[in-house]
Amino acid sequence: MMMQFLDTFFSTIADVIPIATIIFGFQFAVLKRPVANLPHVLLGFFYVILGLSLFLLGLEMALFPLGETMAEQLTAPDFIEQVRLSTESVLGWADYYWVYLFAFCIGFSTTVAEPSLIAVAIKANQVSGGSISVNGLRIAVAIGVAFGISLGSYRIVVGDPIHYYIIAGYIIVVIQTFYAPKLIIPLAYDSGGVTTSTVTVPLVAALGLGLASTVPGRNPMIDGFGLIAFASLFPIISVMGYAQITRWLNKEPQQEDKENAL
């Protein structure tokens, strides 16, 4: 355990050194000013290295194995036989409904808990003067991620090429862009990147690899990856859809008030 932590710790130091070099290089060579509160900054870098090391170690010990184990258990032949819907000899895509439900739940819960999404939602609420709800945005993004991961899991089960889904999804995004409120469009586009961060990615990646390893006829290298793309795409659709629905609902009372005034 200790040797594994030390390996991760020194590897993290090697990853952080280029970042520190750029920051301090610009500070001293370009700005030509000393770093304010240098001891605190150095302590902060140490915390970053220590935190990243523990986080990466935790991924290897808990989140990755957990996601793969859940995928293996949900696709195990004995479990599928107990809960399958069809009576045919060959398993159909509908027989994996517990996989889709688990993918939806894990996508929703991890996204709601995503620290980066919480931070962006709070900033969006402040900048918009309260017109963008913090919880509304978080739930809209979480629904998009949940649906995307469920659809991505379905793709792994049936073995469809991923580009069909991604192309169709971005066609929907382009169409929505013409009709969504202009205030929400940049935020919606950013929502896809915000969701694929520290909490969501490890579990989603492990789920995809676990599914591709256990579903018959699937190749982990070809079919196991791609869930992150679904998790990045569908929040854009759901956030713009949330804004469009909100605008439509707000127009209804305004229209009634105008009619009553007449």
C-alpha positions as CSV (number, residue, x, y, z in Angstrom):
1,M,0.0,0.0,0.0
2,M,2.7,2.5,1.0
3,M,4.8,1.7,-2.1
4,Q,1.8,2.2,-4.3
5,F,1.1,5.5,-2.7
6,L,4.7,6.6,-3.1
7,D,4.7,5.7,-6.7
8,T,1.5,7.7,-7.3
9,F,2.9,10.6,-5.2
10,F,6.1,10.9,-7.2
11,S,4.2,10.4,-10.5
12,T,1.9,13.3,-9.5
13,I,4.9,15.5,-8.7
14,A,6.2,14.9,-12.2
15,D,2.8,15.9,-13.6
16,V,2.6,19.1,-11.5
17,I,6.1,20.3,-12.1
18,P,5.4,21.6,-15.7
19,I,2.4,23.5,-14.4
20,A,4.4,25.1,-11.6
21,T,7.3,25.9,-14.0
22,I,4.9,27.8,-16.3
23,I,3.3,29.7,-13.5
24,F,6.5,30.7,-11.7
25,G,8.3,31.2,-15.0
26,F,5.7,33.8,-16.1
27,Q,5.7,35.4,-12.7
28,F,9.5,35.9,-12.6
29,A,10.4,36.2,-16.2
30,V,7.5,38.1,-17.7
31,L,5.8,39.9,-14.9
32,K,9.1,40.2,-13.0
33,R,7.4,40.4,-9.6
34,P,7.8,38.2,-6.6
35,V,5.1,35.7,-5.7
36,A,2.8,37.0,-3.0
37,N,2.6,34.8,0.0
38,L,5.1,32.4,-1.4
39,P,5.0,30.0,1.6
40,H,1.3,29.7,1.3
41,V,1.5,29.1,-2.4
42,L,4.1,26.3,-1.9
43,L,2.0,24.8,0.8
44,G,-1.0,24.9,-1.6
45,F,1.1,23.1,-4.2
46,F,1.9,20.4,-1.7
47,Y,-1.8,20.0,-0.8
48,V,-2.6,19.7,-4.5
49,I,0.1,17.0,-5.0
50,L,-1.0,15.1,-1.9
51,G,-4.7,15.4,-2.7
52,L,-4.2,14.3,-6.3
53,S,-2.1,11.4,-5.2
54,L,-4.8,10.2,-2.7
55,F,-7.5,10.8,-5.3
56,L,-5.7,8.7,-7.9
57,L,-5.0,6.0,-5.4
58,G,-8.6,6.0,-4.4
59,L,-9.7,5.6,-8.0
60,E,-7.6,2.5,-8.4
61,M,-8.7,1.0,-5.1
62,A,-12.4,1.8,-5.1
63,L,-14.2,3.6,-8.0
64,F,-12.7,1.7,-10.9
65,P,-13.1,-1.8,-9.3
66,L,-16.6,-0.8,-8.1
67,G,-17.8,0.2,-11.5
68,E,-16.4,-2.8,-13.2
69,T,-17.8,-5.1,-10.5
70,M,-21.3,-3.7,-10.8
71,A,-21.2,-4.1,-14.6
72,E,-20.0,-7.7,-14.3
73,Q,-22.7,-8.5,-11.7
74,L,-25.5,-6.8,-13.7
75,T,-24.5,-8.7,-16.9
76,A,-23.7,-12.0,-15.2
77,P,-25.7,-14.9,-17.0
78,D,-27.2,-16.2,-13.8
79,F,-28.5,-12.7,-12.8
80,I,-29.8,-12.0,-16.4
81,E,-31.7,-15.3,-16.4
82,Q,-33.5,-14.4,-13.2
83,V,-34.6,-11.0,-14.4
84,R,-34.8,-11.3,-18.2
85,L,-38.0,-10.2,-19.9
86,S,-37.8,-12.4,-23.1
87,T,-38.2,-16.1,-23.3
88,E,-36.0,-16.6,-26.4
89,S,-32.8,-18.5,-26.2
90,V,-30.7,-15.5,-27.2
91,L,-30.6,-12.5,-24.9
92,G,-32.1,-9.3,-26.3
93,W,-31.2,-5.7,-25.5
94,A,-34.3,-5.4,-23.3
95,D,-33.0,-8.1,-20.9
96,Y,-30.3,-5.7,-19.8
97,Y,-32.8,-3.2,-18.4
98,W,-31.1,-3.2,-14.9
99,V,-27.9,-2.1,-16.6
100,Y,-29.7,0.9,-18.2
101,L,-31.4,1.7,-14.9
102,F,-28.1,1.5,-13.0
103,A,-26.4,3.7,-15.6
104,F,-29.2,6.3,-15.3
105,C,-29.0,6.4,-11.6
106,I,-25.2,6.5,-11.4
107,G,-25.1,9.2,-14.0
108,F,-27.6,11.3,-12.2
109,S,-26.2,10.9,-8.7
110,T,-22.6,11.5,-9.7
111,T,-23.4,14.6,-11.7
112,V,-25.5,16.2,-9.0
113,A,-22.6,15.7,-6.6
114,E,-20.0,17.0,-9.1
115,P,-18.1,19.9,-7.4
116,S,-17.3,21.6,-10.7
117,L,-21.0,21.7,-11.7
118,I,-22.0,23.1,-8.4
119,A,-19.4,25.9,-8.7
120,V,-20.6,26.7,-12.3
121,A,-24.2,26.7,-11.3
122,I,-23.6,29.1,-8.5
123,K,-21.6,31.4,-10.7
124,A,-24.3,31.2,-13.4
125,N,-27.0,32.1,-10.9
126,Q,-24.9,35.1,-9.7
127,V,-24.1,36.4,-13.2
128,S,-27.7,36.0,-14.4
129,G,-29.1,37.9,-11.5
130,G,-31.0,34.8,-10.3
131,S,-32.7,34.0,-13.6
132,I,-30.8,30.7,-13.8
133,S,-31.6,28.5,-10.9
134,V,-28.8,26.7,-9.2
135,N,-30.7,23.5,-8.6
136,G,-32.6,23.7,-11.9
137,L,-29.4,23.8,-13.8
138,R,-27.8,21.0,-11.8
139,I,-30.9,18.8,-12.3
140,A,-31.1,19.6,-16.0
141,V,-27.4,18.6,-16.5
142,A,-27.8,15.5,-14.4
143,I,-30.8,14.3,-16.4
144,G,-28.8,14.8,-19.6
145,V,-25.8,12.9,-18.3
146,A,-28.1,10.1,-16.9
147,F,-29.9,9.7,-20.2
148,G,-26.6,9.9,-22.2
149,I,-25.0,7.1,-20.1
150,S,-28.1,5.0,-20.3
151,L,-28.1,5.4,-24.1
152,G,-24.4,4.7,-24.2
153,S,-24.9,1.5,-22.2
154,Y,-27.6,0.4,-24.7
155,R,-25.1,1.1,-27.5
156,I,-22.6,-1.2,-25.9
157,V,-25.1,-4.0,-25.4
158,V,-26.4,-3.9,-29.0
159,G,-23.0,-3.1,-30.5
160,D,-24.0,-0.2,-32.7
161,P,-21.3,2.2,-34.1
162,I,-20.9,5.1,-31.8
163,H,-20.7,7.8,-34.5
164,Y,-24.3,7.3,-35.5
165,Y,-25.4,8.4,-32.0
166,I,-22.9,11.3,-31.7
167,I,-23.7,12.7,-35.1
168,A,-27.5,12.5,-34.5
169,G,-27.0,14.1,-31.1
170,Y,-25.0,17.1,-32.4
171,I,-27.6,17.6,-35.2
172,I,-30.2,18.0,-32.4
173,V,-27.8,20.4,-30.6
174,V,-27.4,22.6,-33.8
175,I,-31.2,22.7,-34.3
176,Q,-31.8,23.6,-30.6
177,T,-29.2,26.4,-30.8
178,F,-31.4,28.3,-33.3
179,Y,-34.4,28.2,-30.9
180,A,-32.9,28.2,-27.4
181,P,-32.6,31.5,-25.4
182,K,-29.3,33.2,-26.2
183,L,-28.6,33.5,-22.5
184,I,-28.3,29.8,-22.0
185,I,-26.5,28.6,-25.2
186,P,-22.9,29.2,-24.0
187,L,-23.7,27.8,-20.6
188,A,-25.3,24.7,-22.2
189,Y,-22.2,24.1,-24.3
190,D,-20.0,24.4,-21.3
191,S,-22.2,22.0,-19.3
192,G,-21.0,19.0,-21.2
193,G,-17.4,19.7,-20.2
194,V,-18.2,20.5,-16.6
195,T,-19.9,17.1,-16.0
196,T,-16.9,15.0,-17.1
197,S,-14.8,15.7,-14.1
198,T,-13.4,14.1,-11.0
199,V,-16.5,12.2,-9.7
200,T,-18.3,11.2,-12.9
201,V,-15.5,10.1,-15.2
202,P,-14.0,7.3,-13.1
203,L,-17.3,5.5,-12.5
204,V,-18.6,6.0,-16.0
205,A,-15.3,4.8,-17.6
206,A,-15.3,1.7,-15.4
207,L,-18.9,1.0,-16.2
208,G,-18.2,1.1,-19.9
209,L,-15.2,-1.1,-19.7
210,G,-17.0,-3.5,-17.4
211,L,-19.9,-3.8,-19.8
212,A,-17.8,-4.3,-22.8
213,S,-15.8,-7.0,-21.0
214,T,-18.9,-9.0,-19.9
215,V,-21.5,-8.6,-22.7
216,P,-20.9,-11.4,-25.2
217,G,-19.4,-10.3,-28.5
218,R,-18.1,-6.9,-27.3
219,N,-14.5,-5.7,-27.5
220,P,-13.5,-3.5,-24.5
221,M,-11.2,-1.4,-26.8
222,I,-13.8,-0.7,-29.4
223,D,-17.0,-0.8,-27.3
224,G,-15.8,0.0,-23.8
225,F,-15.0,3.6,-24.5
226,G,-17.4,6.3,-25.5
227,L,-19.6,6.7,-22.5
228,I,-17.8,10.0,-21.7
229,A,-18.8,11.3,-25.1
230,F,-22.5,10.6,-24.3
231,A,-22.1,12.2,-20.9
232,S,-20.6,15.3,-22.6
233,L,-23.2,15.6,-25.4
234,F,-26.6,15.1,-23.8
235,P,-26.3,17.8,-21.0
236,I,-26.1,20.3,-23.9
237,I,-29.4,19.1,-25.2
238,S,-31.0,18.9,-21.7
239,V,-29.9,22.3,-20.6
240,M,-31.1,24.0,-23.7
241,G,-34.3,22.0,-23.5
242,Y,-34.7,23.1,-19.9
243,A,-34.3,26.8,-20.9
244,Q,-36.8,26.4,-23.8
245,I,-39.4,24.7,-21.5
246,T,-38.9,27.4,-18.9
247,R,-39.3,30.2,-21.4
248,W,-42.5,28.5,-22.8
249,L,-43.9,28.1,-19.3
250,N,-43.2,31.8,-18.4
251,K,-44.9,32.9,-21.6
252,E,-48.2,31.3,-20.7
253,P,-48.9,33.5,-17.7
254,Q,-47.8,36.6,-19.5
255,Q,-50.1,35.7,-22.4
256,E,-53.0,35.2,-20.0
257,D,-52.3,38.6,-18.3
258,K,-52.4,40.4,-21.7
259,E,-55.7,38.7,-22.6
260,N,-57.2,39.7,-19.2
261,A,-56.0,43.2,-19.7
262,L,-57.8,43.4,-23.0
